[in-house]
Amino acid sequence: MPRAEDFEGRDPAELIDEARSYVGDVVGKPKVGRDPVNLPMIHHWCQALDDHNPAYLDADDAAATRHGQLVAPPAMLQTWVMDAPEKDEDGPQPQVLERLNAAGYSSVVATDYEHTYLRELVPGDVVSQETSVESLVGPKTTGLGEGFFVVLKHDYRDATGELVGIGRMKLLKFKPPVRSGDATDAKPKARRAPERPDIIQNEDSAHFWSAVAEGRLLVQRCTACGELRHPPRPMCPHCRSTDWDTIEASGRGTIHSYVVHHHPPLPGIQTPHPIVLVDLEEGVRLISHLTDDTDPAAIAIGQAVEVVYEEVKPGQTLPLFRLAGDDASEADGATPRSLTAADLTRGQRLPQQRLELTPTLIVGTAIASRDYQDVHHDRDAAVARGTEDIFMNILSTNGFVIRFVTDFLGPDAVVEEAKIRLGVPNYAGDTMRLLGELTAIEVRDDDALVTIAVSGRNSRGEHVSGTVAASVAREASA
């Protein structure tokens, strides 16, 4: 296998021309998975991604679904060959990538990921991968620096040679940035994720915020005339008395008015960001906002809401609101019943999911996908390579996108295709919110193919966008 050092001292332009010569349909030796599809790895994956789909985990439950037996999560397609011994030593992928490394384009990030699933994998399948370089485009100026876009095509086959899936990954090979001075090895300083501004308190409002921290909502009451007032202030606007006490509000109310903020971005706040003016049952109005997992399309004036207390940053709690009767934790691990085409309509929105991007999640999902690149596990190494922190790998993002869709459609859904594009990174310490909308229903002879557009946003903006296509039954069986 070629190494970048093999080309040391060569003219970069010459190396790039040589890299282009490998673009085409030439395929090296297949890379065969070290292990067959197996339940321990499936369980590891499902635990890391908190995926409770019984089609992957329980033989009896899986047998009762449209799958008919235990199947592997479709997003694991590449995982089965991730740590296999490298066989493509003379193939186009290493020839292209190592020449780009030697030409100075030594940093890499995946930008697009597409899978077509031709059949479901089951325990015992042995998966192999054949790789070709479909295209090499550049140099291009990007937000990360000057680079080349490389599209790798992967054909996945089983032990009989049957094509079971096709994958495409677009990589950006770019020159690592020099952050300070003239030193080529300067390490960037890690930047913290943007934080929500501190709560502003004074002598008049301290009692209110102290109660919120305890999970109570207090409203000021004038002891002279009995009028309630909010926000807290030293004097009654009705009788001018400065004597007051408080009552504890129920936390229930209705939406008097609202606005959904989309732009510009605000530190530590995800968009779309629904801001509400709430009429509390007690007769005062309070400005707040709805929880991050509220679907903006579901908000209406006059709608009932109830308070929830959320620690938005260490030591600082806000009284937020959610739609009354709306369970804010849609992604609680419970798999809904299986939906059919008769249950679905074009334009239907999926219940949102909120994903806390803890370091454990970032590391655990990378390991579950057999991705051992240090930028997903080692913060110091990630910062040295020009990123702010460890970040989620693209296999995990694809897994969460597909889980989002199958959580909605239910265990009978058979995923046929997933196409995603990455935007801003999912850094450790942030939160991602997944939104989805059903964009198409195609009724076929024996089933229906539904297409769902998915977007995942964190505090920096859009992390992922794309579509998932899955088949469902046309209608419930008798």
C-alpha positions in Angstrom: 0.0 0.0 0.0 1.4 3.4 -0.9 2.2 5.9 1.9 2.5 9.7 1.7 6.1 9.4 2.6 6.7 7.4 -0.6 6.0 10.5 -2.6 8.0 12.9 -0.5 9.7 15.7 -2.5 7.4 15.2 -5.5 5.8 18.1 -7.3 2.2 18.5 -5.8 0.7 19.3 -9.2 2.2 16.1 -10.6 0.8 14.0 -7.7 -2.7 15.5 -8.2 -2.5 14.6 -11.9 -1.5 11.0 -11.0 -4.4 10.9 -8.5 -6.8 11.8 -11.2 -5.6 8.9 -13.3 -7.0 6.4 -10.8 -10.6 7.7 -11.1 -12.9 5.2 -12.8 -14.2 1.8 -12.4 -11.0 0.0 -11.4 -11.6 -1.9 -8.2 -8.9 -3.4 -5.9 -9.2 -6.7 -4.1 -12.4 -6.9 -2.0 -12.2 -6.1 1.7 -13.9 -9.0 3.6 -15.4 -8.4 7.0 -13.4 -9.8 9.8 -16.6 -11.1 11.5 -19.9 -12.2 10.1 -23.0 -10.3 10.9 -23.6 -11.1 14.6 -25.8 -10.3 17.5 -23.2 -9.1 20.0 -22.2 -6.3 17.5 -25.8 -5.5 16.8 -26.5 -5.3 20.5 -23.5 -3.0 21.0 -24.7 -0.7 18.2 -28.3 -0.6 19.5 -27.1 0.2 23.0 -24.8 3.0 21.9 -27.6 4.6 19.7 -30.4 3.8 22.2 -32.2 1.9 19.4 -34.9 -0.4 20.8 -36.3 -1.7 17.5 -37.3 -5.3 18.3 -36.5 -6.4 14.7 -32.9 -6.1 15.7 -33.0 -7.4 19.2 -35.7 -10.0 19.9 -36.1 -13.1 17.7 -39.7 -13.8 18.6 -40.8 -10.1 18.1 -38.8 -9.9 14.9 -40.5 -13.0 13.5 -43.9 -11.3 13.9 -42.8 -8.3 11.8 -42.6 -7.9 8.0 -38.9 -8.8 8.3 -39.8 -12.3 9.5 -36.5 -12.8 11.4 -33.8 -10.9 13.2 -32.1 -8.4 10.9 -29.2 -6.0 11.3 -29.7 -2.3 11.5 -29.3 -1.1 7.9 -27.0 1.8 9.0 -24.4 -0.9 10.1 -23.7 -1.8 6.4 -20.2 -0.3 6.4 -19.6 -1.3 10.0 -19.1 -5.0 9.1 -16.0 -4.2 7.1 -14.6 -1.2 9.1 -11.8 -3.1 10.9 -11.2 -5.8 8.4 -7.7 -6.4 7.1 -7.0 -3.9 4.3 -7.1 -5.7 0.9 -7.3 -2.8 -1.4 -3.5 -2.2 -1.2 -3.2 -1.4 -4.9 -6.7 -0.2 -5.5 -7.7 3.4 -6.4 -8.6 4.6 -2.9 -5.2 4.5 -1.3 -3.5 5.6 -4.5 -5.7 8.7 -4.6 -5.8 9.6 -1.0 -2.1 9.1 -0.2 -1.1 11.2 -3.2 -3.4 14.0 -2.0 -1.8 13.6 1.5 1.7 14.0 0.0 0.5 17.0 -2.0 -0.4 18.8 1.3 -4.1 17.9 1.5 -3.7 15.8 4.6 -6.9 16.7 6.5 -10.1 14.9 5.8 -13.8 15.2 6.6 -16.8 13.3 5.3 -19.5 15.5 3.8 -22.0 13.2 2.1 -23.1 9.6 2.8 -25.5 7.6 0.7 -26.7 4.0 1.1 -28.9 1.9 -1.0 -30.0 -1.3 0.8 -30.8 -4.0 -1.7 -31.6 -6.6 1.0 -31.5 -6.8 4.7 -28.5 -8.4 6.4 -29.1 -11.2 8.9 -26.8 -12.9 11.4 -24.3 -15.1 9.7 -23.9 -13.0 6.5 -20.3 -12.4 5.6 -20.0 -8.9 4.0 -17.3 -7.8 1.6 -16.6 -4.3 0.1 -15.3 -3.4 -3.3 -14.2 0.2 -3.6 -13.7 2.5 -6.6 -13.1 6.3 -6.9 -16.0 7.8 -8.8 -14.8 11.4 -9.0 -12.1 13.8 -7.9 -13.0 17.5 -8.1 -10.9 20.4 -7.1 -9.1 22.4 -6.0 -12.0 24.1 -4.3 -12.1 26.9 -1.7 -14.2 25.8 1.3 -14.8 27.0 4.8 -12.2 24.6 6.0 -9.6 25.6 3.4 -8.5 24.7 -0.1 -9.3 21.1 -0.9 -10.4 18.3 -3.2 -13.7 16.4 -3.1 -13.3 12.7 -3.5 -16.4 10.4 -4.1 -15.8 6.8 -3.1 -18.2 4.1 -4.3 -18.6 0.9 -2.2 -20.3 -2.2 -3.5 -21.2 -4.6 -0.6 -21.7 -8.3 -1.4 -22.4 -11.4 0.6 -20.5 -14.7 0.5 -22.3 -15.8 -2.6 -21.4 -12.6 -4.5 -24.9 -11.1 -4.3 -24.9 -7.4 -4.2 -26.6 -6.5 -0.9 -25.9 -2.7 -0.8 -24.3 0.2 -2.5 -22.6 3.1 -0.6 -21.2 6.4 -1.7 -19.1 8.7 0.5 -17.9 12.1 -0.4 -14.7 13.2 1.4 -13.1 16.6 1.5 -9.3 16.4 1.5 -8.1 19.8 2.5 -4.9 21.6 3.7 -4.8 21.8 7.5 -5.1 25.4 8.6 -2.2 27.4 10.2 -3.8 29.1 13.1 -1.1 31.5 14.4 2.2 33.0 13.4 4.3 31.2 10.8 4.5 27.9 12.6 3.2 25.1 10.5 2.6 22.9 13.5 0.7 25.5 15.6 -2.2 23.9 17.5 -5.5 25.8 17.7 -7.0 26.6 21.0 -10.1 24.7 21.7 -13.2 26.9 21.7 -16.2 26.1 24.0 -19.6 25.7 22.5 -21.5 29.0 22.6 -23.4 29.3 25.8 -26.8 30.8 26.5 -26.4 34.3 28.3 -26.6 34.3 32.1 -29.9 35.1 33.7 -30.0 38.7 34.9 -31.2 39.0 38.5 -31.6 41.9 40.8 -33.2 42.6 44.2 -36.7 42.7 42.8 -36.4 39.4 40.9 -34.2 37.3 43.1 -37.2 35.7 44.8 -38.6 34.6 41.4 -35.4 32.9 40.2 -34.8 31.2 43.6 -38.2 29.6 43.4 -37.7 28.6 39.7 -34.6 26.8 40.8 -36.8 24.8 43.2 -39.4 24.0 40.6 -41.9 26.6 41.7 -43.5 29.5 39.7 -44.1 32.6 42.0 -46.3 35.6 41.1 -46.1 38.9 43.0 -49.3 40.1 44.8 -49.9 43.5 46.2 -50.9 43.1 49.8 -52.7 46.5 49.7 -55.1 46.0 46.8 -54.6 42.3 46.0 -53.6 42.8 42.3 -51.1 40.3 40.8 -48.2 41.5 38.7 -45.4 40.1 36.6 -42.6 40.7 35.9 -41.5 41.4 39.5 -41.1 45.1 40.4 -41.0 47.1 43.6 -44.3 49.0 43.3 -47.9 48.1 42.5 -48.9 49.8 39.2 -52.5 50.1 40.5 -52.3 51.5 44.0 -48.6 52.5 44.2 -48.0 50.4 47.3 -44.6 48.9 47.9 -45.9 46.1 50.1 -46.2 42.7 48.5 -46.1 38.9 48.9 -46.3 36.0 46.4 -48.6 33.2 45.4 -47.5 30.0 43.7 -48.9 29.7 40.2 -50.2 26.4 38.8 -47.9 26.7 35.8 -50.9 26.1 33.5 -52.0 28.6 30.9 -52.8 29.4 27.2 -50.8 30.9 24.4 -51.8 34.6 24.0 -49.3 35.1 21.2 -46.1 33.6 19.8 -43.3 34.1 17.3 -40.8 31.5 15.9 -37.3 32.8 15.7 -35.1 31.4 12.8 -32.3 33.9 12.3 -29.8 35.2 13.3 -28.4 32.5 15.5 -28.3 33.1 19.2 -25.6 31.7 21.6 -26.7 28.4 23.0 -30.2 28.4 21.5 -31.4 26.1 18.8 -33.5 27.3 16.0 -36.4 27.3 15.1 -36.9 28.9 18.6 -40.6 29.4 19.6 -41.1 32.4 21.9 -44.5 32.6 23.6 -46.6 35.1 25.6 -48.5 32.9 28.0 -51.7 33.8 29.8 -51.4 32.1 33.2 -54.5 30.7 34.9 -54.0 33.3 37.7 -54.5 36.2 35.3 -51.0 37.5 34.5 -48.9 37.1 31.4 -45.4 35.7 31.2 -42.9 35.8 28.3 -41.0 32.5 27.9 -40.4 30.0 25.2 -41.4 26.4 24.4 -39.2 23.4 24.9 -36.7 22.7 22.1 -38.6 19.6 21.0 -41.8 21.4 20.2 -42.9 21.3 16.6 -43.4 24.9 15.5 -46.2 23.7 13.1 -48.2 22.4 16.1 -48.3 25.8 17.9 -51.6 27.9 17.9 -52.9 30.9 19.7 -55.2 29.8 22.5 -53.5 26.4 22.9 -53.1 25.1 26.4 -49.5 24.9 27.8 -47.9 23.9 31.1 -44.6 24.9 32.7 -41.5 22.7 32.8 -38.3 23.6 34.5 -35.1 23.1 32.5 -31.5 23.7 33.6 -30.2 25.5 30.5 -26.7 25.8 31.9 -25.1 24.7 35.2 -26.8 26.4 38.1 -29.4 28.3 35.9 -32.9 27.1 35.4 -35.7 28.6 33.3 -39.4 28.1 33.4 -40.2 26.9 29.9 -43.5 25.7 28.5 -44.7 22.7 26.5 -48.0 22.1 24.8 -50.4 20.6 27.4 -50.6 16.9 27.1 -47.5 16.8 24.9 -44.9 14.4 26.2 -41.7 16.3 25.5 -39.5 13.2 25.5 -40.7 11.5 22.3 -37.3 9.7 22.0 -37.7 7.8 25.2 -36.6 4.5 23.7 -40.2 3.2 23.2 -40.9 1.9 19.7 -44.4 2.9 18.4 -46.7 0.6 16.7 -46.0 0.0 13.0 -47.7 2.5 10.7 -49.1 1.6 7.3 -49.6 3.8 4.2 -53.2 4.2 5.3 -52.0 5.9 8.5 -49.7 8.4 6.7 -50.2 11.6 4.7 -47.9 13.7 2.6 -46.7 16.7 4.7 -47.0 14.8 8.0 -44.4 15.9 10.5 -42.6 13.5 12.7 -42.4 13.9 16.5 -39.1 15.7 17.2 -36.2 14.0 18.9 -33.6 15.6 21.1 -30.2 14.1 21.4 -27.7 15.1 24.1 -24.2 14.9 22.5 -22.3 13.8 25.6 -18.7 12.7 25.2 -19.8 9.1 26.1 -22.3 9.2 23.2 -19.7 10.5 20.7 -17.1 7.9 21.7 -19.5 5.0 22.2 -21.2 5.3 18.8 -17.8 5.6 17.0 -16.6 2.4 18.7 -19.9 0.7 18.0 -19.3 1.5 14.3 -15.7 0.3 14.5 -14.4 3.8 13.7 -11.1 4.3 15.6 -10.1 7.7 14.1 -8.8 9.7 17.0 -10.9 12.8 16.3 -13.9 10.9 17.6 -12.2 9.7 20.8 -9.3 11.9 21.8 -10.0 15.5 22.5 -6.3 16.6 22.4 -5.8 14.9 19.1 -9.0 16.4 17.7 -8.0 19.9 18.7 -4.5 19.3 17.2 -6.1 18.4 13.9 -8.0 21.7 13.8 -11.3 20.9 15.4 -12.9 22.3 18.6 -13.5 18.9 20.3 -14.3 15.3 19.5 -17.2 15.1 17.1 -19.7 12.5 15.9 -18.7 10.3 12.9 -20.8 10.1 9.8 -21.8 6.4 10.4 -23.3 7.4 13.7 -25.1 10.3 12.2 -26.6 8.0 9.6 -27.6 5.6 12.3 -29.4 8.3 14.3 -31.2 9.6 11.2 -32.4 6.1 10.3 -33.4 5.4 14.0 -35.4 8.6 14.0 -37.4 7.4 11.0 -37.9 3.8 12.2 -39.0 5.0 15.6 -41.8 6.8 13.8 -42.8 4.2 11.3 -42.3 1.3 13.6 -40.5 -2.1 13.5 -42.3 -3.2 10.3 -40.5 -0.5 8.2 -37.9 -1.8 5.8 -35.3 0.9 5.0 -34.3 1.0 1.4 -32.2 4.1 1.0 -30.6 6.8 3.1 -29.0 10.0 1.8 -27.4 12.5 4.1 -25.3 15.6 3.9 -23.3 16.9 6.8 -23.1 20.6 7.8 -21.6 21.9 11.1 -20.1 19.2 13.3 -21.8 17.5 16.2 -19.3 18.4 18.9 -19.4 16.8 22.4 -21.3 19.0 24.9 -23.9 20.2 22.4 -27.5 19.1 21.7 -29.0 18.0 18.4 -32.7 18.2 17.5 -34.0 16.0 14.7 -37.0 17.1 12.7 -38.7 15.2 9.9 -41.5 15.6 7.3 -43.1 12.9 5.1 -42.6 14.2 1.6 -43.8 11.3 -0.7 -45.8 8.1 -0.6 -45.6 5.7 -3.5 -48.1 2.9 -3.5 -46.6 -0.2 -5.1 -48.0 -3.7 -5.8 -47.3 -5.2 -2.4 -46.4 -2.3 -0.2 -45.8 1.5 -0.2 -42.5 3.4 -0.3 -42.5 6.5 1.9 -39.8 9.2 1.8 -39.1 11.3 4.8 -36.9 14.5 4.7 -34.8 14.8 7.9 -32.9 17.7 9.4 -30.8 17.7 12.5 -29.8 21.0 14.1 -27.4 21.9 17.0 -26.5 25.2 18.5 -24.2 26.0 15.6 -26.7 25.3 12.9 -27.7 22.4 10.7 -25.6 19.3 11.3 -27.3 16.9 8.9 -29.9 17.0 6.2 -31.2 14.3 3.9 -33.8 11.8 3.1 -34.7 8.2 4.2 -36.9 6.0 2.0 -38.6 3.0 3.6 -41.3 0.5 2.7 -44.3 0.0 4.8 -47.4 -2.2 4.5 -50.2 -0.6 2.4 -52.7 -1.2 5.2 -53.1 -3.2 8.4 -53.4 -6.9 8.0 -56.8 -8.4 9.0 
